[in-house]
Amino acid sequence: MSNLNNLYATTEPELNKKAELPLVWLLPIIAILVSGWLIYKSASEKGPTITISFPTAEGLEIDKTKIKYLDVEIGKVTNISINEDLKTILVTAQMNHGATSFLNEHTSFWVVRPQVGLAGVSGLGTLLSGPYIEIHPGDGHEKRSFVGLKTAPVLKTNAEGKQFILETNNLGSMRPGTPINFHGINVGEVLSHKLSPEANAILLTVFINAPYDQFVRKNTRFWVDSGIDLSAGADGFKVRTGPLISILSGGIAFRASAQDSVSDIETENSVFKLYDTYDQSTQIVYNTTLKYVMYFNGSVRGLTIDAPVQLRGITIGKVVDINLEIDEKTAEIHIPVIVEVEPERIRKINNLDHVSDKDVLNRLINKGLRAQLQTGSLITGQLLVDLDFYPNSKIIVSNHPNQFPEFPTMASSFDQFTHSANIIMDKIAKLPLDETSKEINKTLKSLQQTSTVASETLHTAKGGLKTLDNTLLSTQQVLGNFAAGSSTQYQIEQLLIELTQTANSLKQLSDYLEQHPDSLIKGKKEP
Amino acid sequence: MTIKTARGQGLVRCHDCGQLSKIYLQPYCPLCGGHLQARKTLSLHKTLAFSLSGLILYIPANIFPIMTITNFGKSEPHTIIGGIMVLLNSGMVPIGLLVLIASILVPLLKLIGLALLMLCVYRQWQVNARLWTIIYRIICFVGRWSMLDIFMISILVSLVNLGGIAQVVAGTAASAFAAVVVLTIFAAKSFDPRLLWDNQPQ
């Protein structure tokens, strides 16, 4: 036994060779490393815990609702509770480690839910998965409690482009998400709108995506491209429509100007005017304008603001204001029409530097330039102000007090026409129609008497005619005696035969006498 | 009480072919040429190392999600305990208990049992060797059943794969748990129950 034990004892140390120890014990070390690494990794992924308050917890679920940025999960909701004010809810979220840098003062959160609208469908993925909280990183100080946005901001995260400000007087159907077209391409959208500090305009913040933002240059024009634009002006009817989507939901369009080069690209947040219609936006803006006041005799019905001022048919300005004035002293009513003449529209030849545009215009007035109201379109009855030369006309200036110099006017051709028509009508009105009619009455009366007399005469004449009739009848009877076969006719025939014979013998006699005139004396010679 | 052991008689049994040989006349079995050892080599060391590894991996296996179930776009990670809680809460108590036993209790009890066995051998406690051998057999037998969870996950992962509608993805804990099960099986296999009997008074 002891022998064997010894044998066992001698072999035992051999089995416990130190060299084999690390080989087996590598396994726990590996296990420690692996689980240590796993735990460290998950612990290091855990970021800060944040709280966000939302108006409603609709669709949000503890441990299920994710917080995503660019569709990458960066945290999840761990708790939802009612806020202390009992009006909002408080979402507690566990963020990932990488999200720490996002959690700043201007970071915004909103809940993404499926949305279906005219402008498109978004967030369809959340139909199945339920809503999630989207984050848009901002700058500022680090922060851990946030107030969530009620609605998703229109601006897509990290979209490249520029923001611009559009100034308009009427918001119309524009709202966040209204598309902005550039030659029909949807290149941006309205982000927000606010009233200007002076409350005289509405400032729309719009976003133009790259690369189209480079076409927003110095002379770029924005206009409202929504709906059907039916305009009736001095130049007739016009219908213009935007894209169908704009007709339905409104839109803004813009176009670059050929005058601009790349150097004219506007910087972010530049302010542009938003024109109400395409036509307005096409009008060139002239920087130097001369304003005049015109007093027209008679009605200005049909003359509207923006009506063109034309010189021999070419537009050189427009009407900017039409007022009604009363002079309390003289009780006279004036209609001052303020017009804006844009001298830049007129190309200059033989330019004289020291002569101002105003002087030039004054010279033209002295040469007989007068303003007239003329009908621009017979269909719409719109009036326009026409300038032309009437060298013989006097400069008629009313000298009513006005801040602008007065432009001499002339009665329009239509006015002249109505004026002469009036004169004719007046003359007609002045004719002694009453007396004339009296005379006519008298004449008619005597005429009546004459006709009575005539009627009596005719009656007498009727008796005469009867006598005549009788006479004709007896004549007929007389003539009947001479009818064919009557004895009278026969006797007359006989008489005529005898007369013929008599004439023949007379002829023979005369012939004989002609040949033998001596027979008158000597008598007839016996043959 | 005296127990006659093979080793006490100067005999060693070949682990491969069962041939009895005189102890350490030569280190190899005369029949099959296998390495002759009276007891499993480094039994306690190996068991302890495997058990410790299993214990260490048991921690990540329980704190990390064992699988992520995506149901209509909603991804929900589940830990082992979380899954059991869901099963129990949703009224499936038997299945919940089964998973609880197979996934939590069995590995844990196995580790405790092995630790006790090792302590018995190491401290040379005078215990009922027969009882502890039975415990050892149970540990050996029950070890493989802990793989139930892993099999279930692997079947689910391969069957439920409908993209965003329904999908099951195995998590970190699944690998850790599988490692725990395998390591505890190794630990049990590397333990030599005869060591229990060696401590018994001769």
Interface residues (C-beta under 8 A of the other chain):
Chain A: M1 N3 L4 L7 Y8 T11 L15 N16 E20 L21 V24 W25 L27 P28 I30 A31 I32 V34 S35 L38 I39 S42 D63 K64 K66 G125 T126 L128 S129 G130
Chain B: R7 G8 G10 I23 Y24 Q37 A38 T41 L42 H45 K46 A49 F50 L52 S53 G54 I56 L57 I59 P60 I63 F64 F72 G73 K74 S75 E76 G164 I165 T172 A176 A179 L183
